[in-house]
Each structure stands twice: as C-alpha cells, then as structure tokens.
C-alpha cells in the first residue's frame, strides 16, 4: 500500500494511522468520494476546487 497526500503528519504516527485505515476498510466503514480523471485532463482537474472528493488519476 502507498499513502500519498496525507498532509502534515509526523512520520512516527504513520504506521498506526495506516493500521487504522485498514481496520476501517475491513469494517466497511471507510467511504471516500472520488472523481476519476483521465491523465490527459489532469491540468484542468488540478485547477478546480473539489470539496469532499478526491481525484483519482486514470490512464
């Protein structure tokens, strides 16, 4: 697993945070709204403001 864009989190708390995320996934309590954006459109996507959604870049 690779976590990017996690913000300003001290490195020593990352393992515990990752474990918590996996627990939420197993419990099916983690829900994240995403928007899939083709790589060719990424420049436009970065200029927009998305509240509550995360951008997932797809080929």
C-alpha positions, 0 to 999 in steps of 0.5 A: 500500500502507498499513502500519498497526500496525507498532509502534515503528519509526523512520520512516527504516527504513520504506521498506526494511522495506516493500521487504522485505515485498514481496520476501517476498510475491513469494517466497511466503514471507510467511504471516500468520494472520488472523481476519476480523471483521465491523465490527459485532463489532469491540468484542468482537474488540478485547477478546480476546487473539489470539496469532499472528493478526491481525484483519482488519476486514470490512464 
